[in-house]
Amino acid sequence: MIAAVLFDLDGTFADTAPDLGRAINAMRTARGLTPVALADTRRVTSLGARGLLGVGFGIGPRDTDYDAMRAEFLQIYENNLCCDTVLFPGMAELVDRLEQRSVVWGIVTNKAERLAIPLLQQLGYGKRAACVIGGDTTAHMKPHPAPLLAAARIINVAPRDCLYVGDDQRDIDAGRAAEMRTVAVRFGYLNSSDPDQWGADAIVSAPAEIEKLI
């Protein structure tokens, strides 16, 4: 029986792509470059700074300027966390229904705590989430199961009784490694990948479909 639902944040619980795209375009504007289209930044949003800097400037972690530009990007984003970020359509209603049914819910993301926690607060869900596990909460990030297992301990629910919902292959890999049931969402960023190939226990096209799996 599912007693808890854990969500990935970016691309699953909330549509953060507009604000992340804004941060990379602020960097481009400061350098006299034209903005990148949201459609181009959106598809790599789940990859975080690495993905955005790759699209915005064609650089990666091995490049000399990468660390400095990553720090600049994250600072700009931190200062503008929730300008246009919103929950995906139907997600607010799903959370309401979970709470009405006394199903615990929380967030497990690779986003650093210093970004994830205030973002949830600004969205109005900081106090409602039973846990917010960031990419730096444990010694490992997804696809390692450690963050999900930490969430299960905090909410005091056995992993086998948890459902983990995500929009990336690593979310499903982490959930399976933690021995949780997994759900892939088609409405997320998907990182140019096919969720049918991820091995999730279920695939949904809208948040409302998740309740039917509980």
C-alpha positions as a Markdown table, in Angstrom:
| # | Residue | x | y | z |
|---|---|---|---|---|
| 1 | Met | 0.0 | 0.0 | 0.0 |
| 2 | Ile | 1.4 | 3.4 | -0.9 |
| 3 | Ala | 1.7 | 5.6 | 2.2 |
| 4 | Ala | 3.9 | 8.4 | 0.7 |
| 5 | Val | 4.5 | 10.1 | -2.6 |
| 6 | Leu | 7.9 | 11.7 | -3.2 |
| 7 | Phe | 8.4 | 14.1 | -6.1 |
| 8 | Asp | 11.3 | 15.3 | -8.1 |
| 9 | Leu | 11.2 | 19.1 | -8.1 |
| 10 | Asp | 12.3 | 20.6 | -11.5 |
| 11 | Gly | 10.1 | 19.2 | -14.3 |
| 12 | Thr | 7.9 | 17.1 | -12.1 |
| 13 | Phe | 6.5 | 19.1 | -9.2 |
| 14 | Ala | 7.2 | 22.6 | -10.6 |
| 15 | Asp | 7.9 | 24.2 | -13.9 |
| 16 | Thr | 11.1 | 26.0 | -13.1 |
| 17 | Ala | 12.3 | 26.3 | -16.7 |
| 18 | Pro | 11.3 | 30.0 | -17.2 |
| 19 | Asp | 13.4 | 31.2 | -14.3 |
| 20 | Leu | 16.4 | 29.0 | -15.1 |
| 21 | Gly | 16.3 | 30.2 | -18.7 |
| 22 | Arg | 16.1 | 33.8 | -17.5 |
| 23 | Ala | 19.3 | 33.3 | -15.5 |
| 24 | Ile | 21.3 | 32.0 | -18.4 |
| 25 | Asn | 19.9 | 34.8 | -20.6 |
| 26 | Ala | 20.9 | 37.4 | -18.0 |
| 27 | Met | 24.5 | 36.1 | -18.4 |
| 28 | Arg | 24.2 | 36.3 | -22.2 |
| 29 | Thr | 22.8 | 39.8 | -22.1 |
| 30 | Ala | 25.6 | 41.0 | -19.9 |
| 31 | Arg | 28.1 | 39.7 | -22.5 |
| 32 | Gly | 26.3 | 41.4 | -25.4 |
| 33 | Leu | 24.7 | 38.2 | -26.7 |
| 34 | Thr | 21.1 | 37.6 | -27.8 |
| 35 | Pro | 18.8 | 35.6 | -25.6 |
| 36 | Val | 18.4 | 31.8 | -26.1 |
| 37 | Ala | 14.8 | 30.7 | -26.8 |
| 38 | Leu | 13.0 | 29.1 | -23.8 |
| 39 | Ala | 12.3 | 26.1 | -26.0 |
| 40 | Asp | 16.1 | 25.5 | -26.2 |
| 41 | Thr | 16.8 | 25.9 | -22.5 |
| 42 | Arg | 13.7 | 24.0 | -21.4 |
| 43 | Arg | 14.7 | 20.7 | -22.8 |
| 44 | Val | 17.9 | 20.6 | -20.7 |
| 45 | Thr | 16.4 | 22.1 | -17.5 |
| 46 | Ser | 16.6 | 18.8 | -15.6 |
| 47 | Leu | 20.4 | 18.9 | -16.1 |
| 48 | Gly | 20.7 | 22.1 | -14.0 |
| 49 | Ala | 23.6 | 24.4 | -14.5 |
| 50 | Arg | 25.5 | 22.0 | -16.6 |
| 51 | Gly | 22.7 | 21.7 | -19.1 |
| 52 | Leu | 21.9 | 25.5 | -19.2 |
| 53 | Leu | 25.5 | 26.5 | -19.6 |
| 54 | Gly | 25.9 | 24.0 | -22.3 |
| 55 | Val | 23.0 | 25.5 | -24.3 |
| 56 | Gly | 23.8 | 29.1 | -23.4 |
| 57 | Phe | 27.6 | 29.1 | -23.9 |
| 58 | Gly | 28.6 | 25.7 | -25.3 |
| 59 | Ile | 30.8 | 24.9 | -22.3 |
| 60 | Gly | 31.0 | 21.9 | -19.9 |
| 61 | Pro | 32.6 | 21.0 | -16.6 |
| 62 | Arg | 36.0 | 20.4 | -18.3 |
| 63 | Asp | 36.2 | 24.0 | -19.6 |
| 64 | Thr | 38.4 | 26.5 | -17.8 |
| 65 | Asp | 35.7 | 29.0 | -17.2 |
| 66 | Tyr | 33.0 | 26.5 | -16.2 |
| 67 | Asp | 33.3 | 26.8 | -12.4 |
| 68 | Ala | 33.2 | 30.6 | -12.4 |
| 69 | Met | 30.3 | 30.7 | -14.9 |
| 70 | Arg | 28.4 | 28.1 | -12.9 |
| 71 | Ala | 28.8 | 30.1 | -9.7 |
| 72 | Glu | 27.6 | 33.2 | -11.6 |
| 73 | Phe | 24.6 | 31.4 | -13.0 |
| 74 | Leu | 23.6 | 30.0 | -9.6 |
| 75 | Gln | 23.9 | 33.3 | -7.9 |
| 76 | Ile | 21.7 | 35.0 | -10.5 |
| 77 | Tyr | 19.2 | 32.2 | -10.3 |
| 78 | Glu | 19.2 | 32.3 | -6.5 |
| 79 | Asn | 18.3 | 36.0 | -6.6 |
| 80 | Asn | 15.4 | 35.3 | -8.9 |
| 81 | Leu | 14.1 | 31.9 | -7.8 |
| 82 | Cys | 10.4 | 32.3 | -8.2 |
| 83 | Cys | 9.5 | 35.0 | -10.8 |
| 84 | Asp | 7.7 | 32.8 | -13.2 |
| 85 | Thr | 8.0 | 29.3 | -11.7 |
| 86 | Val | 4.7 | 27.6 | -11.0 |
| 87 | Leu | 3.4 | 24.2 | -10.2 |
| 88 | Phe | 2.5 | 22.0 | -13.2 |
| 89 | Pro | -1.2 | 22.1 | -14.0 |
| 90 | Gly | -3.1 | 19.7 | -11.7 |
| 91 | Met | -0.2 | 19.4 | -9.2 |
| 92 | Ala | -1.8 | 21.6 | -6.6 |
| 93 | Glu | -5.0 | 19.7 | -6.8 |
| 94 | Leu | -3.1 | 16.4 | -6.5 |
| 95 | Val | -1.3 | 17.6 | -3.3 |
| 96 | Asp | -4.6 | 18.7 | -1.8 |
| 97 | Arg | -6.0 | 15.2 | -2.5 |
| 98 | Leu | -3.0 | 13.5 | -1.0 |
| 99 | Glu | -3.3 | 15.5 | 2.2 |
| 100 | Gln | -7.0 | 14.8 | 2.3 |
| 101 | Arg | -6.2 | 11.1 | 2.1 |
| 102 | Ser | -3.5 | 11.4 | 4.7 |
| 103 | Val | -0.8 | 10.4 | 2.2 |
| 104 | Val | 2.5 | 11.9 | 3.1 |
| 105 | Trp | 4.3 | 13.8 | 0.4 |
| 106 | Gly | 7.8 | 15.3 | 0.0 |
| 107 | Ile | 10.4 | 16.5 | -2.4 |
| 108 | Val | 13.6 | 14.7 | -3.4 |
| 109 | Thr | 15.7 | 16.7 | -5.9 |
| 110 | Asn | 19.3 | 17.1 | -7.1 |
| 111 | Lys | 18.8 | 20.9 | -6.6 |
| 112 | Ala | 20.9 | 22.1 | -3.7 |
| 113 | Glu | 19.1 | 22.7 | -0.5 |
| 114 | Arg | 19.9 | 26.4 | -0.5 |
| 115 | Leu | 17.8 | 26.7 | -3.7 |
| 116 | Ala | 15.2 | 23.9 | -3.2 |
| 117 | Ile | 14.0 | 24.9 | 0.3 |
| 118 | Pro | 13.4 | 28.6 | -0.4 |
| 119 | Leu | 11.8 | 27.8 | -3.7 |
| 120 | Leu | 9.3 | 25.5 | -2.0 |
| 121 | Gln | 8.7 | 28.3 | 0.5 |
| 122 | Gln | 8.1 | 30.9 | -2.1 |
| 123 | Leu | 5.7 | 28.6 | -3.9 |
| 124 | Gly | 3.8 | 28.2 | -0.6 |
| 125 | Tyr | 4.6 | 24.5 | -0.1 |
| 126 | Gly | 7.6 | 24.7 | 2.2 |
| 127 | Lys | 5.7 | 23.9 | 5.4 |
| 128 | Arg | 3.4 | 21.4 | 3.7 |
| 129 | Ala | 6.1 | 19.1 | 2.4 |
| 130 | Ala | 7.0 | 16.4 | 4.9 |
| 131 | Cys | 10.6 | 16.5 | 3.7 |
| 132 | Val | 12.8 | 18.4 | 1.2 |
| 133 | Ile | 15.9 | 16.4 | 0.3 |
| 134 | Gly | 18.4 | 18.3 | -1.9 |
| 135 | Gly | 21.3 | 17.2 | -4.0 |
| 136 | Asp | 23.7 | 18.1 | -1.1 |
| 137 | Thr | 21.6 | 16.6 | 1.7 |
| 138 | Thr | 23.4 | 13.2 | 1.5 |
| 139 | Ala | 26.8 | 12.2 | 0.2 |
| 140 | His | 25.3 | 11.2 | -3.1 |
| 141 | Met | 22.9 | 12.6 | -5.7 |
| 142 | Lys | 20.4 | 10.7 | -7.8 |
| 143 | Pro | 20.6 | 8.2 | -9.5 |
| 144 | His | 22.1 | 6.9 | -6.2 |
| 145 | Pro | 19.3 | 5.8 | -3.9 |
| 146 | Ala | 20.7 | 7.6 | -0.8 |
| 147 | Pro | 18.5 | 10.8 | -1.2 |
| 148 | Leu | 15.4 | 8.7 | -1.5 |
| 149 | Leu | 16.3 | 6.5 | 1.4 |
| 150 | Ala | 17.0 | 9.6 | 3.5 |
| 151 | Ala | 13.5 | 10.9 | 2.7 |
| 152 | Ala | 12.0 | 7.6 | 3.7 |
| 153 | Arg | 13.7 | 7.7 | 7.1 |
| 154 | Ile | 12.6 | 11.3 | 7.7 |
| 155 | Ile | 9.0 | 10.6 | 6.9 |
| 156 | Asn | 9.2 | 7.3 | 8.7 |
| 157 | Val | 7.7 | 5.3 | 5.8 |
| 158 | Ala | 9.3 | 2.1 | 4.5 |
| 159 | Pro | 10.7 | 2.5 | 1.0 |
| 160 | Arg | 8.5 | -0.2 | -0.4 |
| 161 | Asp | 5.5 | 1.9 | 0.7 |
| 162 | Cys | 6.7 | 5.0 | -1.2 |
| 163 | Leu | 6.0 | 6.1 | -4.7 |
| 164 | Tyr | 8.7 | 8.2 | -6.4 |
| 165 | Val | 7.7 | 10.5 | -9.3 |
| 166 | Gly | 10.2 | 12.0 | -11.7 |
| 167 | Asp | 10.8 | 13.3 | -15.3 |
| 168 | Asp | 14.3 | 11.8 | -15.9 |
| 169 | Gln | 15.9 | 8.4 | -16.2 |
| 170 | Arg | 18.0 | 9.0 | -13.1 |
| 171 | Asp | 14.8 | 9.5 | -11.1 |
| 172 | Ile | 13.5 | 6.1 | -12.1 |
| 173 | Asp | 16.9 | 4.5 | -11.5 |
| 174 | Ala | 17.1 | 6.0 | -8.1 |
| 175 | Gly | 13.6 | 4.9 | -7.2 |
| 176 | Arg | 14.2 | 1.4 | -8.3 |
| 177 | Ala | 17.5 | 1.2 | -6.4 |
| 178 | Ala | 15.7 | 2.4 | -3.3 |
| 179 | Glu | 13.1 | -0.4 | -3.9 |
| 180 | Met | 10.3 | 2.2 | -4.3 |
| 181 | Arg | 7.6 | 2.1 | -6.9 |
| 182 | Thr | 8.3 | 4.6 | -9.6 |
| 183 | Val | 6.3 | 6.9 | -11.9 |
| 184 | Ala | 7.6 | 8.7 | -14.9 |
| 185 | Val | 5.8 | 11.9 | -16.0 |
| 186 | Arg | 5.4 | 12.8 | -19.7 |
| 187 | Phe | 4.7 | 16.4 | -18.9 |
| 188 | Gly | 8.2 | 17.0 | -17.6 |
| 189 | Tyr | 11.4 | 18.1 | -19.3 |
| 190 | Leu | 12.4 | 14.5 | -20.2 |
| 191 | Asn | 15.9 | 15.6 | -21.3 |
| 192 | Ser | 15.3 | 14.5 | -24.9 |
| 193 | Ser | 14.7 | 10.9 | -23.7 |
| 194 | Asp | 11.8 | 8.5 | -24.0 |
| 195 | Pro | 10.1 | 7.6 | -20.6 |
| 196 | Asp | 8.8 | 4.4 | -22.2 |
| 197 | Gln | 12.4 | 3.2 | -22.0 |
| 198 | Trp | 13.2 | 4.0 | -18.4 |
| 199 | Gly | 11.7 | 1.0 | -16.7 |
| 200 | Ala | 9.2 | 2.9 | -14.5 |
| 201 | Asp | 6.3 | 1.0 | -12.9 |
| 202 | Ala | 3.9 | 3.5 | -14.5 |
| 203 | Ile | 3.9 | 6.5 | -16.8 |
| 204 | Val | 1.4 | 9.4 | -16.5 |
| 205 | Ser | 0.5 | 12.4 | -18.7 |
| 206 | Ala | -1.0 | 14.5 | -15.9 |
| 207 | Pro | -0.7 | 14.8 | -12.1 |
| 208 | Ala | -4.3 | 13.6 | -11.6 |
| 209 | Glu | -3.3 | 10.2 | -12.9 |
| 210 | Ile | -0.9 | 9.7 | -10.0 |
| 211 | Glu | -3.7 | 9.5 | -7.4 |
| 212 | Lys | -5.1 | 6.5 | -9.3 |
| 213 | Leu | -1.9 | 4.6 | -8.6 |
| 214 | Ile | -2.2 | 4.9 | -4.8 |
